[in-house]
Amino acid sequence: MERIKSIAYGCGGQTTAEYALVLLVAGLVVGVLAVFVKSGSLASMFESIVGGLVERAGG
C-alpha cells in the first residue's frame, strides 16, 4: 500500500518542474545580460566607475 501512495503522491514531477523553472530563469538572466552587454551600457558604466575612482584618488 505504501508503494502505491508513493507512486500516486510522489514528488518526482515537482522536482522536474523546479529544475525547468531554474533553467528558464537562468536563460532569462543570460538573455538580459547579453542585451545589456551588446547595447554598450556595460562599457559606459565601467568607464564612469573607473573615472569616479580616479577622480577620488586625485588623479
C-alpha positions as CSV (number, residue, x, y, z in Angstrom):
1,M,0.0,0.0,0.0
2,E,2.9,2.4,0.8
3,R,4.3,1.9,-2.7
4,I,1.0,2.9,-4.3
5,K,0.9,6.0,-2.2
6,S,4.4,6.9,-3.1
7,I,3.7,6.5,-6.8
8,A,0.4,8.4,-6.6
9,Y,1.7,11.2,-4.4
10,G,5.4,11.3,-5.4
11,C,7.4,14.5,-5.8
12,G,9.1,13.5,-9.0
13,G,7.1,15.8,-11.1
14,Q,7.6,18.7,-8.7
15,T,11.4,18.3,-8.8
16,T,11.3,18.2,-12.6
17,A,9.2,21.4,-12.7
18,E,11.6,23.1,-10.3
19,Y,14.6,22.2,-12.5
20,A,12.7,23.5,-15.5
21,L,11.9,26.8,-13.7
22,V,15.5,27.2,-12.6
23,L,16.7,26.7,-16.2
24,L,14.2,29.1,-17.5
25,V,15.2,31.8,-15.0
26,A,18.9,31.2,-15.8
27,G,18.2,31.6,-19.5
28,L,16.4,34.8,-18.9
29,V,19.3,36.2,-16.9
30,V,21.7,35.3,-19.6
31,G,19.5,36.9,-22.2
32,V,19.2,40.1,-20.3
33,L,22.9,40.2,-19.6
34,A,23.6,39.7,-23.4
35,V,21.3,42.5,-24.3
36,F,23.0,44.7,-21.7
37,V,26.4,43.9,-23.0
38,K,25.5,44.4,-26.7
39,S,23.9,47.8,-26.0
40,G,27.2,49.3,-24.9
41,S,25.8,50.2,-21.5
42,L,28.3,48.0,-19.7
43,A,31.3,49.8,-21.2
44,S,30.0,53.2,-20.3
45,M,29.1,52.1,-16.8
46,F,32.6,50.7,-16.4
47,E,34.2,53.9,-17.7
48,S,32.1,56.1,-15.3
49,I,33.0,53.9,-12.3
50,V,36.7,53.9,-13.1
51,G,36.6,57.7,-13.9
52,G,34.9,58.3,-10.5
53,L,37.5,56.3,-8.7
54,V,40.4,58.1,-10.5
55,E,38.8,61.5,-9.5
56,R,38.5,60.4,-5.9
57,A,42.1,59.3,-5.9
58,G,43.2,62.7,-7.0
59,G,44.5,61.6,-10.4
